[in-house]
């Protein structure tokens, strides 16, 4: 029964130690893995946060660029509108002057609003000769001073008209090019803004998710580390307990063997031919004196007691003490003592057979 319990305990030691080794190994691997995962997640979160900062700055820059481009476009459109209005007035004045002069109606023209416009144009002319001729024509009191046949003033006016048309065409091309560039810029910036807004939304959500995941992994890491320490401590205690139990069992087995040896030696002493002869119920032979018999019996008894007491001190078995007590009695009968020993030996052997 005792060995059965010991073997069950040893089985528990072996299985428990194996389970703990597996748990400790798994916890160690998990701690390493979690550490790497946390580090990677934190790096990714930091990168996302840096990207978010840059994306926000880029989006603000795109919005600012669109606002600036719109302001510039509005100014350019206003300038072109003024150029267009001025060109319209100038072109109309030149057209009316040319038609009036070709019809010989210079006098009537000189009294019109268009003549005032033409005077302003003449004053801005960069050509000194042209300015003087136009000023002289426009300053005349009547058309009589102008000779339609020469066509000189008409030629000047047509030249000016062609230059105005060319200048306005160039201004129109510049305006159209500016509009196209503006629309292209606005389309690109709107697309950039949309892409950045989407990236900001995505990375904001991902950074939040990573934050939650990192917190969970750190909690898991803490729990795993605590479980590892608990398993290591428990294994240390289990190992110590199993070693103690094994030592106790080995000591118990050794003690039982020593008891059997001591009992066997005692029986051998008591079963010795001389001992039997001394304790026969019949009287000793004539050749042996009573004193010799008494001395020999005491010697055998002392030797057997020494063996029993030495074994009892080692094993602390109550059975050995009882036998030693019985043998130390002055009226002890060796046959009864041997019977007690035989009974104890039988019990020990039975225990040993059960252990085996």
C-alpha positions as CSV (number, residue, x, y, z in Angstrom):
1,X,0.0,0.0,0.0
2,X,2.8,2.3,0.9
3,X,4.7,1.7,-2.3
4,X,1.5,2.1,-4.3
5,X,1.0,5.6,-2.8
6,X,4.7,6.4,-3.4
7,X,4.4,5.3,-7.1
8,X,1.3,7.3,-7.5
9,X,3.1,10.4,-6.1
10,X,6.1,9.7,-8.3
11,X,3.7,9.5,-11.3
12,X,2.2,12.8,-10.3
13,X,5.8,14.2,-10.0
14,X,6.7,13.1,-13.5
15,X,3.5,14.2,-15.2
16,X,3.3,17.4,-13.2
17,X,6.9,18.2,-14.0
18,X,6.3,17.5,-17.7
19,X,3.2,19.6,-17.8
20,X,5.0,22.5,-16.0
21,X,8.0,22.2,-18.4
22,X,5.6,22.5,-21.4
23,X,3.8,25.4,-19.8
24,X,7.1,27.2,-18.9
25,X,8.4,26.6,-22.4
26,X,5.2,27.8,-24.0
27,X,5.1,30.9,-21.8
28,X,8.7,31.7,-22.6
29,X,8.0,31.4,-26.4
30,X,4.8,33.5,-26.0
31,X,6.6,36.2,-24.1
32,X,9.3,36.5,-26.8
33,X,6.6,36.5,-29.5
34,X,4.5,39.1,-27.7
35,X,7.5,41.3,-27.1
36,X,8.3,41.3,-30.9
37,X,4.6,41.9,-31.8
38,X,4.4,44.8,-29.3
39,X,7.5,46.4,-30.7
40,X,6.3,46.0,-34.3
41,X,2.9,47.4,-33.4
42,X,4.4,50.4,-31.6
43,X,6.7,51.1,-34.5
44,X,3.7,50.9,-36.9
45,X,1.6,53.1,-34.7
46,X,4.4,55.7,-34.5
47,X,4.8,55.6,-38.2
48,X,1.0,56.1,-38.7
49,X,1.1,59.0,-36.3
50,X,4.0,60.6,-38.1
51,X,2.2,60.0,-41.4
52,X,-1.0,61.6,-40.0
53,X,0.9,64.7,-39.0
54,X,2.4,64.9,-42.5
55,X,-0.9,64.2,-44.2
56,X,-2.6,66.9,-42.2
57,X,0.1,69.4,-43.1
58,X,0.0,68.4,-46.8
59,X,-3.8,68.8,-46.8
60,X,-3.6,72.2,-45.2
61,X,-1.0,73.2,-47.8
62,X,-3.3,71.9,-50.6
63,X,-6.3,73.9,-49.3
64,X,-4.0,77.0,-49.0
65,X,-2.7,76.5,-52.5
66,X,-6.3,76.3,-53.8
67,X,-7.3,79.5,-52.0
68,X,-4.2,81.4,-53.3
69,X,-4.8,80.1,-56.8
70,X,-8.5,81.2,-56.6
71,X,-7.5,84.7,-55.5
72,X,-4.9,85.0,-58.3
73,X,-7.4,83.8,-60.8
74,X,-10.0,86.3,-59.7
75,X,-7.5,89.1,-60.1
76,X,-6.5,87.9,-63.5
77,X,-10.1,87.6,-64.5
78,X,-10.8,91.2,-63.3
79,X,-7.8,92.5,-65.3
80,X,-8.9,90.6,-68.4
81,X,-12.4,92.0,-68.0
82,X,-11.0,95.5,-67.8
83,X,-8.8,94.9,-70.9
84,X,-11.8,93.4,-72.7
85,X,-14.0,96.4,-71.9
86,X,-11.3,98.9,-72.9
87,X,-10.7,97.0,-76.1
88,X,-14.4,97.0,-76.9
89,X,-14.6,100.8,-76.4
90,X,-11.4,101.5,-78.4
91,X,-12.3,99.1,-81.2
92,X,-15.8,100.7,-81.5
93,X,-14.3,104.2,-81.6
94,X,-11.8,103.3,-84.3
95,X,-14.4,101.5,-86.3
96,X,-16.8,104.5,-86.2
97,X,-13.9,107.0,-87.0
98,X,-12.8,104.9,-90.1
99,X,-16.4,104.6,-91.4
100,X,-17.1,108.3,-90.8
101,X,-13.9,109.4,-92.6
102,X,-14.5,107.1,-95.5
103,X,-18.0,108.6,-95.9
104,X,-16.7,112.2,-95.6
105,X,-18.5,112.7,-92.3
106,X,-15.6,113.7,-90.3
107,X,-17.3,116.8,-88.8
108,X,-20.1,114.8,-87.3
109,X,-17.7,112.3,-85.9
110,X,-15.6,114.8,-84.2
111,X,-18.6,115.9,-82.1
112,X,-19.3,112.3,-80.9
113,X,-18.3,110.3,-77.8
114,X,-16.2,108.0,-80.0
115,X,-14.0,111.0,-81.0
116,X,-13.3,111.6,-77.2
117,X,-12.2,108.0,-77.0
118,X,-10.0,108.4,-80.0
119,X,-8.4,111.5,-78.5
120,X,-7.4,109.5,-75.5
121,X,-5.9,106.8,-77.7
122,X,-3.9,109.4,-79.6
123,X,-2.5,110.8,-76.4
124,X,-1.2,107.4,-75.4
125,X,0.4,106.6,-78.8
126,X,4.1,105.8,-78.6
127,X,4.7,107.1,-82.1
128,X,5.3,110.8,-82.1
129,X,4.3,111.4,-85.7
130,X,1.1,109.4,-85.4
131,X,0.2,111.2,-82.2
132,X,0.7,114.6,-83.8
133,X,-1.3,113.7,-86.9
134,X,-4.2,112.3,-84.9
135,X,-4.2,115.2,-82.5
136,X,-4.2,117.7,-85.4
137,X,-7.1,115.8,-87.1
138,X,-9.1,115.6,-83.9
139,X,-8.5,119.2,-83.1
140,X,-9.8,120.5,-86.4
141,X,-13.1,122.5,-86.2
142,X,-14.7,120.8,-89.2
143,X,-14.1,118.0,-91.7
144,X,-13.1,120.6,-94.3
145,X,-9.6,120.5,-93.2
146,X,-9.4,116.7,-93.9
147,X,-8.9,115.4,-97.5
148,X,-10.6,112.1,-97.7
149,X,-8.7,111.1,-100.8
150,X,-5.3,111.0,-99.1
151,X,-6.5,108.3,-96.7
152,X,-3.6,109.1,-94.4
153,X,-5.7,109.3,-91.2
154,X,-7.8,106.3,-92.2
155,X,-4.6,104.3,-92.7
156,X,-3.3,105.3,-89.3
157,X,-6.6,104.4,-87.7
158,X,-6.7,101.0,-89.4
159,X,-3.1,100.3,-88.3
160,X,-4.1,101.2,-84.7
161,X,-7.2,99.0,-85.1
162,X,-5.1,96.0,-86.2
163,X,-2.7,96.5,-83.3
164,X,-5.6,96.7,-80.8
165,X,-7.1,93.5,-82.2
166,X,-3.7,91.7,-82.0
167,X,-3.2,92.9,-78.5
168,X,-6.6,91.8,-77.4
169,X,-6.2,88.4,-79.1
170,X,-2.9,88.0,-77.2
171,X,-4.6,89.0,-73.9
172,X,-7.5,86.5,-74.7
173,X,-5.0,83.7,-75.3
174,X,-3.2,84.5,-72.0
175,X,-6.6,84.5,-70.2
176,X,-7.6,81.2,-71.6
177,X,-4.2,79.7,-70.8
178,X,-4.5,81.0,-67.2
179,X,-8.0,79.5,-66.9
180,X,-6.8,76.2,-68.1
181,X,-3.9,76.2,-65.7
182,X,-6.1,77.2,-62.9
183,X,-8.6,74.4,-63.6
184,X,-5.8,71.9,-63.9
185,X,-4.3,73.0,-60.6
186,X,-7.6,73.0,-58.8
187,X,-8.4,69.5,-60.1
188,X,-5.0,68.2,-59.0
189,X,-5.3,69.8,-55.6
190,X,-8.9,68.6,-55.0
191,X,-7.7,65.1,-55.9
192,X,-4.7,65.5,-53.5
193,X,-7.0,66.7,-50.8
194,X,-9.4,63.8,-51.2
195,X,-6.6,61.3,-51.1
196,X,-5.1,62.9,-48.1
197,X,-8.4,63.0,-46.3
198,X,-9.0,59.4,-47.0
199,X,-5.5,58.5,-45.7
200,X,-6.0,60.6,-42.6
201,X,-9.3,58.8,-41.9
202,X,-7.8,55.4,-42.5
203,X,-4.6,55.9,-40.5
204,X,-6.5,57.6,-37.6
205,X,-8.7,54.5,-37.3
206,X,-5.7,52.2,-37.6
207,X,-3.7,54.1,-35.1
208,X,-6.6,53.8,-32.7
209,X,-6.9,50.0,-33.3
210,X,-3.2,49.6,-32.9
211,X,-3.4,51.4,-29.6
212,X,-6.1,49.0,-28.3
213,X,-4.2,46.0,-29.6
214,X,-0.9,47.2,-28.0
215,X,-2.7,47.6,-24.6
216,X,-4.2,44.1,-24.9
217,X,-0.9,42.6,-25.8
218,X,0.8,44.3,-22.9
219,X,-1.9,43.0,-20.5
220,X,-1.4,39.5,-22.0
221,X,2.4,39.8,-21.6
222,X,2.0,40.8,-18.0
223,X,-0.4,37.9,-17.3
224,X,1.9,35.5,-19.1
225,X,5.0,36.7,-17.2
226,X,3.1,36.3,-13.9
227,X,1.9,32.8,-14.9
228,X,5.5,31.9,-15.9
229,X,6.8,33.0,-12.5
230,X,4.1,31.0,-10.8
231,X,4.8,27.9,-12.8
232,X,8.6,28.2,-12.2
233,X,8.0,28.6,-8.4
234,X,5.5,25.7,-8.4
235,X,8.0,23.5,-10.3
236,X,10.8,24.3,-7.9
237,X,8.5,23.4,-5.0
238,X,7.3,20.2,-6.8
239,X,10.9,19.2,-7.5
240,X,11.9,19.8,-3.9
241,X,8.9,17.8,-2.7
242,X,9.5,14.9,-5.1
243,X,13.2,14.8,-4.1
244,X,12.3,14.8,-0.5
245,X,9.7,12.0,-1.0
246,X,12.2,10.0,-3.0
247,X,14.9,10.4,-0.3
248,X,12.4,9.3,2.4
249,X,11.3,6.3,0.3
250,X,15.0,5.3,-0.3
251,X,15.7,5.7,3.4
252,X,12.6,3.7,4.3
253,X,13.6,0.9,1.9
254,X,17.1,0.9,3.2
255,X,15.9,0.8,6.8
256,X,13.6,-2.1,6.0
257,X,16.5,-4.0,4.5
258,X,18.6,-3.3,7.5
259,X,15.8,-4.6,9.8
260,X,15.6,-7.8,7.8
261,X,19.4,-8.2,8.0
262,X,19.4,-7.5,11.7
263,X,16.6,-10.0,12.3
264,X,18.3,-12.6,10.2
265,X,21.6,-12.2,12.1
266,X,19.6,-12.4,15.4
267,X,17.9,-15.6,14.3
268,X,21.2,-16.9,13.2
269,X,22.7,-16.3,16.6
270,X,19.7,-17.7,18.4
271,X,19.5,-20.7,16.1
272,X,23.2,-21.4,16.6
273,X,23.8,-25.1,17.6
274,X,25.4,-23.9,20.8
275,X,22.4,-21.7,21.7
276,X,20.0,-24.5,21.1
277,X,22.1,-26.9,23.1
278,X,22.2,-24.4,26.0
279,X,18.5,-24.0,26.1
280,X,17.4,-27.5,25.7
281,X,14.9,-28.6,28.4
282,X,17.0,-31.5,29.2
283,X,19.9,-31.2,31.5
284,X,23.3,-30.4,30.0
285,X,25.8,-33.3,29.5
286,X,28.1,-34.4,32.3
287,X,31.1,-32.9,30.5
288,X,29.7,-29.3,30.8
289,X,29.5,-27.5,34.1
290,X,26.6,-25.3,35.1
291,X,28.9,-22.2,35.2
292,X,30.0,-22.8,31.6
293,X,26.4,-23.2,30.4
294,X,25.5,-20.0,32.2
295,X,28.4,-18.0,30.7
296,X,27.7,-19.2,27.2
297,X,24.0,-18.4,27.4
298,X,24.7,-14.9,28.7
299,X,27.2,-14.4,25.9
300,X,24.7,-15.5,23.2
301,X,22.0,-13.4,24.7
302,X,24.2,-10.3,24.9
303,X,25.2,-10.7,21.3
304,X,21.6,-11.0,20.1
305,X,20.5,-8.0,22.1
306,X,23.4,-5.9,20.7
307,X,22.2,-6.8,17.1
308,X,18.6,-6.0,17.9
309,X,19.3,-2.7,19.7
310,X,21.6,-1.5,17.0
311,X,18.9,-2.2,14.4
312,X,16.2,-0.6,16.5
313,X,18.3,2.6,16.9
314,X,18.6,2.9,13.1
315,X,15.1,2.0,12.1
316,X,13.2,3.1,15.2
317,X,10.8,0.1,14.5
318,X,8.7,-0.7,17.5
319,X,8.8,-4.4,16.7
320,X,12.5,-4.6,17.2
321,X,12.3,-2.8,20.6
322,X,9.6,-5.3,21.7
323,X,11.8,-8.3,20.7
324,X,14.8,-6.7,22.4
325,X,12.7,-6.2,25.6
326,X,11.5,-9.8,25.5
327,X,15.1,-11.1,25.1
328,X,16.5,-8.9,27.9
329,X,14.0,-10.5,30.4
330,X,15.8,-12.8,32.7
331,X,13.3,-15.6,32.2
332,X,13.2,-15.2,28.4
333,X,12.7,-18.4,26.5
334,X,14.6,-18.3,23.2
335,X,11.9,-20.3,21.3
336,X,9.3,-17.5,22.1
337,X,11.8,-14.8,21.1
338,X,12.5,-16.5,17.8
339,X,8.7,-16.9,17.3
340,X,8.4,-13.1,17.7
341,X,11.2,-12.5,15.3
342,X,9.7,-14.9,12.7
343,X,6.4,-13.0,12.9
344,X,8.2,-9.6,12.4
345,X,10.2,-11.0,9.5
346,X,7.0,-12.3,7.9
347,X,5.4,-8.9,8.2
348,X,8.4,-7.1,6.7
349,X,8.7,-9.6,3.9
350,X,5.0,-9.1,3.2
351,X,5.5,-5.3,3.1
352,X,8.5,-5.7,0.8
353,X,6.6,-8.0,-1.5
354,X,3.8,-5.5,-1.7
355,X,6.3,-2.8,-2.5
356,X,7.9,-4.9,-5.2
